[in-house]
Amino acid sequence: MTPAPNILVVDDEPDIRRLVQEILEDENYQVTTAADAGEANRVRQSHRPDLVLLDIWMPDTDGITLLKEWAGNEGQEIPVVMMSGHGSVETAVEAIRYGAYDFIEKPLSTAKLLVTVERALQNDKLRKENQRLRQRLEPVATLVGKSEAMQRLREQIERTAVTDSWVLITGEPGAGKGVVARCLHHHSPRAEAQFVDISLAAIPPQNIAVQLFGAEEGGVVRPGRFEQAAGGTLFLDEVGDLDLNIQAKLLSALEEGKFVRVGGTQTVEMDVRILAATNQDLARAVAEGRFREDLYYRLNVVPLHVPPLREHREDIPEIVNFYLNWMVEKERLPYRKFSMAALNVLRHHSWPGNVRELKNLVQRLLILNRGEEVTREEVELALGQRKPPPAEGFPPGSFDLPLREARDRFERAYLEYHLRRTGGNVTELAQVSGMERTHLYRKLKGLGINPKLGKAD
């Protein structure tokens, strides 16, 4: 069940704070209050509210100044509604310019307050959802395949997703560990909250603590991945690459359910589901002293293994069609049907790069070739199983020939090469050579080339 939104009310008048708190708590919101800018900053640093109601006229630091300060902090995208009994059009415009969602006047109308709060929270929810959709540049939460191995993996995901248990996902690079993590989140009670992932292998060791826990410097707070995933799921990809020092800090945060930002003093509570992934044998890493045993058991509550593609080759045609249709629809690539012979070549490949390698191959074949059908020869060339046919009839001695004869030899070699490459497809040859079909047929005839060359390979 999704927790009730937490609203921070910042106002120097105790009666206003108490009134707003009672109104919101009657509507089942969680409410925290602050009397001034300093207290508001402390509250925001200890836990991220979902919405701030901020008074404009306060002693010391006024609401507009505080709003400007928050607007300049990286990652502080929390909706703010300004409140004032002495507002003006200019003040409201300035507040909106610095990122406030709305502006409401005092004395507060209960109906107006509740409608504004509901709309601000809904707008922020839509913003986050749009952000997630923009990040989802591929169908990352779809497991494709009807093999026994994939059906078994799906069943394990369905049983595990509905719990809040932490999961350790293992498998070779490119097998689909990230897809499994997103499936777990998508089918979990936290599905409406954030899914935040971090590839630990791609970050320099000295920067990982800041990325995970955030940082404080000069009053500026930069939330880390734990805070960004509050209420949702945090996916720690390639956790086996962490050095022992960071492992200790991560273990401490996971065991205590709280952490301190780098350079900070405030303790930050966390509420996230942890999913971790690795392509390493962590049990062996523990035995060799490269990975902490206590962290291993903390992460490995539920183990899930993603099989390599070579263990469910029967799914390859379905995976190919899945990515083919997706790329045609989303990336506007031309549709090309894979011949049965081409699919057979794919089924017998070893796939060291697993599903990621197959997806990239499908994309490459759609981009680089223009024929309506993907042939066996194309796939073999793309996989490095076949060398391009030699350019026959163009020996080095051709440079000693008259220009016209040397040109004829080159044109013959060029056209024969592409006829073999395209399997005798004259339409594709015309596209490759940039020649009109009628002129191309005349050229082939003049050079003594059989247009059906390559079809009998």
Steps between C-alpha positions, in 0.01 A plus 500: 500500500640840402570718806306824540676807355711697748442876496731755660325817622734799548347802675617722786144527645425207736123530449536473123730198531262326736192578287658378176635189674155411637331552162753283318515226762120474484555410133751228604813689390816475707600849615825647630528866601779757517498852643776655291740442213769337713259245642351439154846422361572258785172318439558477123850365557391231743216375280366609163138620518269447205374861511589825679254771602722805546408837648648802324533746789722353771769656721866460400469310171176563311321234292606634160868498601463146633325393181789643292747308716311174452464562127878518468562167671551204268236232533270705728194461278237511775180690417453821700178695555547856630270654763459869585256746649675795337556368152502687176497402135873580479576277797295213359671531162842500665412190702385312191814611314714336764314172481199528733206290385233746617425796726213513753391795709426528871262470672508149363190343354485133600356400163759702308782358714396137449443539127839669453679234705331218306582659163862570597552139610330366187705727276821381667391139458442560128838674469678202655306258284594695186861496615486122541345462156769716339766287665333185375651515150453127448253236621705438812225335706403226253628143524466333161489127438287193567781256579493303821789709635318831441169372635676388816668841534166678452339289773783584739462871423124491557541330838777734609364829367201517734727485805737771617792257517840600372618310194844409362482452122783307338583430138745563219542848347214579264279215624227735625566568869376859463181376335437265793553786747247720321252213482531454877433871554218515244308219673573613857294711744758774435425514126359854520816630667843562350724233351856626527798308367871554532773317310770471763761372253473822296577738791851573629536350851564842655162626375278209595424618856376836370289330232341264752458718809511854361708790626478826695733790435459865590134450589428343162351151511541253214279195557647164411333196350360384835303822541397512136351150539312584821188285524601310186770263378877545482681272254871456574643365175838321506520510879791256486724783373482696828823532698505385863484854643177585316363153581535584871315832459226337296456221755471753783229693315306185414514362854406825674250624241662843502815679389685832508576688180864556409607821677177513700395442861126437470382139509274415207243223538446277198208298372604309189491149366847384400560296187862414421656335197838353411665291231756377752499195727455687828529182708849452356575871550408457867727196531784698341444800728392735220141535620364530853317192616252699712412725204461196274243343733327835552448539122439135416160464672340369180738381225387517136715370215450622141598224254734582211343512154676180390291311759169610347582525128144400413394853606724670241234538223257655748768733640600603146139582406448686827795734443430521128145626556610730779773662290267544204240670720721703735811572294329521160737243349386317183326169552698198375387141536758250624514195273478155655861437397607821677315398817667158489842669492400708803377191686838329457714796607665483845395857603777598743329839536158338560175688432676836484718371214195365317312829537796698367531261205132546408542876514815491286335283234205738478720809474771385259302296247214592271356173372155387607635175646793432730691214341719226642803656332439837663474344844815296444687812389370696801609222737842472336431146381549586132740729318371730225537341156819606323488766233580273207649629174678802646866394524773752576605490132184693417686820580709438189190485277341785308251694715187373323601134537607549863166671572307212343692252714427699814129539419474127430673412829289757691166378362588129536605560859170668595292246307659224708461700820131563435431147378419620149254769616509754214269742686746522789792522257333801335462666841862429599647617169267798462400388150155492343390138438470529119845654473635238742366212286664656191829532689485136618429382146778715353751357747383142443375454859215260574242691716425173684858477626500417873155337516642150480753541789 
